[in-house]
């Protein structure tokens, strides 16, 4: 039972354009959502997060949008840079579940110069 | 400062053997997590330690898997009677506070790639 889903395994974008990565979830008990970025042979690194009481959080070139009614979140990267090429995972957590994260399958972003 | 380190980086073993995977968290971090990542999948939660105690081991797939953190720092994930299906990258993460604090970022190590032949 995949509670967090990233339906696009890969995405290719031109440098300078917007990258939009999508994530859907099924469990309405999730109250905190995160995006992690992973380079080959490295562990995932935290990128940005959003609480379920918000619908948008922005940090520099990265913005996360949350649509609770649709159980959907997205990560926007503007402008995209070649160094952004990596696998992006969205993750979710429940209140009262410690820090346990439930991850999606990942989307591999390739930013072409 | 030093990040989360994991040893070995690669481990190849034969079916039925016992393996131990080690995680050194960031100094001072009280919470420690183990995840497993299979090919083409995201990390899957295994177990979470708050200090020395396992606060949540609901992700351990069966009783062949066991983890310890005896002094509240280094943790060892132990797998008995390994099976080919155990082949995956085992990731460790640590965070400063744990206890479900939402802003408490988990920092991941590079993982141990386990291959069971």
HADDOCK unambig.tbl for C-alpha pairs under 7 A between the chains (distance, minus, plus):
assign (segid A and resid 41 and name CA) (segid B and resid 110 and name CA) 6.27 0.50 0.50
assign (segid A and resid 42 and name CA) (segid B and resid 110 and name CA) 4.38 0.50 0.50
assign (segid A and resid 43 and name CA) (segid B and resid 108 and name CA) 5.12 0.50 0.50
assign (segid A and resid 43 and name CA) (segid B and resid 109 and name CA) 5.10 0.50 0.50
assign (segid A and resid 43 and name CA) (segid B and resid 110 and name CA) 4.18 0.50 0.50
assign (segid A and resid 43 and name CA) (segid B and resid 111 and name CA) 6.36 0.50 0.50
assign (segid A and resid 44 and name CA) (segid B and resid 108 and name CA) 5.93 0.50 0.50
assign (segid A and resid 45 and name CA) (segid B and resid 107 and name CA) 6.61 0.50 0.50
assign (segid A and resid 45 and name CA) (segid B and resid 108 and name CA) 6.69 0.50 0.50
assign (segid A and resid 89 and name CA) (segid B and resid 42 and name CA) 6.91 0.50 0.50
assign (segid A and resid 95 and name CA) (segid B and resid 100 and name CA) 6.86 0.50 0.50
assign (segid A and resid 96 and name CA) (segid B and resid 100 and name CA) 6.34 0.50 0.50
assign (segid A and resid 97 and name CA) (segid B and resid 100 and name CA) 6.45 0.50 0.50
assign (segid A and resid 98 and name CA) (segid B and resid 98 and name CA) 6.63 0.50 0.50
assign (segid A and resid 98 and name CA) (segid B and resid 99 and name CA) 5.03 0.50 0.50
assign (segid A and resid 98 and name CA) (segid B and resid 100 and name CA) 3.91 0.50 0.50
assign (segid A and resid 99 and name CA) (segid B and resid 98 and name CA) 6.08 0.50 0.50
assign (segid A and resid 99 and name CA) (segid B and resid 99 and name CA) 6.63 0.50 0.50
assign (segid A and resid 99 and name CA) (segid B and resid 100 and name CA) 4.69 0.50 0.50
assign (segid A and resid 100 and name CA) (segid B and resid 45 and name CA) 6.66 0.50 0.50
assign (segid A and resid 101 and name CA) (segid B and resid 45 and name CA) 6.72 0.50 0.50
assign (segid A and resid 102 and name CA) (segid B and resid 44 and name CA) 6.81 0.50 0.50
assign (segid A and resid 102 and name CA) (segid B and resid 45 and name CA) 6.93 0.50 0.50
assign (segid A and resid 103 and name CA) (segid B and resid 42 and name CA) 5.44 0.50 0.50
assign (segid A and resid 103 and name CA) (segid B and resid 43 and name CA) 5.98 0.50 0.50
assign (segid A and resid 103 and name CA) (segid B and resid 44 and name CA) 6.77 0.50 0.50
assign (segid A and resid 104 and name CA) (segid B and resid 42 and name CA) 5.40 0.50 0.50
assign (segid A and resid 105 and name CA) (segid B and resid 40 and name CA) 6.67 0.50 0.50
assign (segid A and resid 105 and name CA) (segid B and resid 41 and name CA) 4.44 0.50 0.50
assign (segid A and resid 105 and name CA) (segid B and resid 42 and name CA) 4.26 0.50 0.50
assign (segid A and resid 106 and name CA) (segid B and resid 41 and name CA) 6.83 0.50 0.50
assign (segid A and resid 106 and name CA) (segid B and resid 42 and name CA) 5.93 0.50 0.50
